[in-house]
Amino acid sequence: MTGAKRQNQTKRFWKRRNAHHSILTEKWKEAYTSVLPITLIVLALCFLWVPAPVSAMLGFLVGAVMLVVGMGLFTLGTDLAMTPIGEHVGSAMTRSKKLWLIMLISFLVGVIITISEPDLQVLAEQVPGVPNMTLILAVALGVGIFLVVALLRILLRIPMKWLLLGCYAVVFGLAAFVPDSFLAVAFDSGGVTTGPMTVPFILALGVGVSAIRSDANAENDSFGLVALCSVGPILAVMLLGLIFRPTGGAYAAHTVLADAAHTRALTGMFVQELPYYMIEVAVALLPVAAFFVLFQIFVLHLKLREVFRIVMGLVYTYVGLVMFLTGVNVGFMPMGNFLGQALGGMNVRWLLIPIGMLIGYFVVSAEPAVHVLSKQVYELTAGAIPQKALGLSLSIGVSVSVGLSMLRIISGIHILWLLVPGYLAAILLMFFVPPIFTSIAFDSGGVASGPMTATFLLPLAMGACIAVGGDVATDAFGVVAMVAMTPLITIQILGLVFKFKQKRMEPVPPAPAEEIIE
């Protein structure tokens, strides 16, 4: 190799390295701006209103730092690995032109990626009366079946609104027969299965499959996969509830507030939990990595540079998700439960509603999968749906949902009294908004209810419910389902605004010459 060639290779290496660091810095900046508001709210509450132990506060702050670092690495990893894998698999499936092969691979992908979802493992551990693996496999089968349905919808060009209408008619028909103690598990399962592992892969899979179509609506139809994959777990867990007929509370809280005598002991708390999440995330990523290796060997045959890029992305995804889950579960979840109990124990309990709404408004921006969806929506709509507008709509929706959840805790309203009217409103809006907004809205519902909802808002609701003396199984749980519901309405309202603005921007046709003369 000549000196000139070596020098050029070195320049290209450093150029790629600097670009890589620049992107990572940008990801960390996004994560910082997302996590900062909720951190400031908790600090303000603890320093001005609810006194918290110093060790617990330090644990919360360490968790916040880990959250920022982990989210930055995770979002970079999804860009480098999860999204390309999904797109390659989707396009490779459709190139075969064999419907049975598309259905088989879609089903296997749905099952594998769902079993890999860390949030599902957490949910399964908290549901007594049903073995963990039974619940996980049932949910995975539900996602697999509905992923096949979702991809067939794209290929067969079935309107999203009619499919959703039929699915939710079945869901609420079954809900009348499911025990109350198990109902929240069913609706919550639809939210936790569309988490940080599932969403990037499924969204990219939709883009890859829709690429086979050449019509104008192909890209718009790539959305809606997450929405349909959220229905499968609800139906699967409802059927389990009818089979097992569990008695007692559906969940058990496992939150321990950080209680360390000194900083080294606090560090030990995080270090002690780190191996657990390292194993959990490794188990979650292993099926995805194995699936990619097999697909690469037998189908894809990507260039070595592309394979190396995907491998590096998987490494970033692994490290980021380990840090994110450790920070959230050790630092954020106990603080959420503590704040819920403290606020619920106040004499003026109705303050839970505005405080919950404020926390809910900002907590959704810290969900990793929200950033993945916002970016893809912006790119596929060529900037017609700005990321800020989508983010604002999601924040408003989650804020309302947390407020309604706190109202349920205080008043004891049954969850169906809120879910049924909410879904009816969302279904009614489907007939007035552009189809792409319906698909994005129902996707957003699944995306918004991720690990931050499960590990901060859910403990917050549990703590508040314990403080007011409510039934945790029927009153506190279901907050994930509420968070998944309200964006369906707010995003479609955004679609109405978008449609109205488009009409106003349309040029007015010139008046006929005869009218002008008159």
Stockholm file with secondary structure:
# STOCKHOLM 1.0

chainA/1-518         MTGAKRQNQTKRFWKRRNAHHSILTEKWKEAYTSVLPITLIVLALCFLWVPAPVSAMLGFLVGAVMLVVGMGLFTLGTDLAMTPIGEHVGSAMTRSKKLWLIMLISFLVGVIITISEPDLQVLAEQVPGVPNMTLILAVALGVGIFLVVALLRILLRIPMKWLLLGCYAVVFGLAAFVPDSFLAVAFDSGGVTTGPMTVPFILALGVGVSAIRSDANAENDSFGLVALCSVGPILAVMLLGLIFRPTGGAYAAHTVLADAAHTRALTGMFVQELPYYMIEVAVALLPVAAFFVLFQIFVLHLKLREVFRIVMGLVYTYVGLVMFLTGVNVGFMPMGNFLGQALGGMNVRWLLIPIGMLIGYFVVSAEPAVHVLSKQVYELTAGAIPQKALGLSLSIGVSVSVGLSMLRIISGIHILWLLVPGYLAAILLMFFVPPIFTSIAFDSGGVASGPMTATFLLPLAMGACIAVGGDVATDAFGVVAMVAMTPLITIQILGLVFKFKQKRMEPVPPAPAEEIIE
#=GR chainA/1-518 SS CCHHHHHHHHHHHHHHHHHHHHHHHHHHHHHHHHHHHHHHHHHHHHHHTSCCCHHHHHHHHHHHHHHHHHHHHHHHHIIIIIHHHHHHHHHHHHHTCCHHHHHHHHHHHHHHHHHTCHHHHHHHHTCTTSCHHHHHHHHHHHHHHHHHHHHHHHHHTCCHHHHHHHHHHHHHHHHTTSCHHHHHHHHHHHHHTSSTTHHHHHHHHHHHHHTTCCSTTTTGGGSCHHHHHHHHHHHHHHHHHHHHCCCSCSCCCCCCCCCCSSHHHHHHHHHHHHHHHHHHHHHHHHHHHHHHHHHIIIIICCCHHHHHHHHHHHHHHHHHHHHHHHHIIIIIHHHHHHHHHHHHTSSCGGGHHHHHHHHHHHHGGGCHHHHHHHHHHHHHTTTSSCHHHHHHHHHHHHHHHHHHHHHHHHHCCCTHHHHHHHHHHHHHHTTTSCHHHHHHHHHHHHHHSSHHIIIIIHHHHHHHHHHHTCCIIIIITTHHHHHHHHHHHHHHHHHHHHHHHHHHHSCCCCCCHHHHHC
#=GC SS_cons         CCHHHHHHHHHHHHHHHHHHHHHHHHHHHHHHHHHHHHHHHHHHHHHHTSCCCHHHHHHHHHHHHHHHHHHHHHHHHIIIIIHHHHHHHHHHHHHTCCHHHHHHHHHHHHHHHHHTCHHHHHHHHTCTTSCHHHHHHHHHHHHHHHHHHHHHHHHHTCCHHHHHHHHHHHHHHHHTTSCHHHHHHHHHHHHHTSSTTHHHHHHHHHHHHHTTCCSTTTTGGGSCHHHHHHHHHHHHHHHHHHHHCCCSCSCCCCCCCCCCSSHHHHHHHHHHHHHHHHHHHHHHHHHHHHHHHHHIIIIICCCHHHHHHHHHHHHHHHHHHHHHHHHIIIIIHHHHHHHHHHHHTSSCGGGHHHHHHHHHHHHGGGCHHHHHHHHHHHHHTTTSSCHHHHHHHHHHHHHHHHHHHHHHHHHCCCTHHHHHHHHHHHHHHTTTSCHHHHHHHHHHHHHHSSHHIIIIIHHHHHHHHHHHTCCIIIIITTHHHHHHHHHHHHHHHHHHHHHHHHHHHSCCCCCCHHHHHC
//
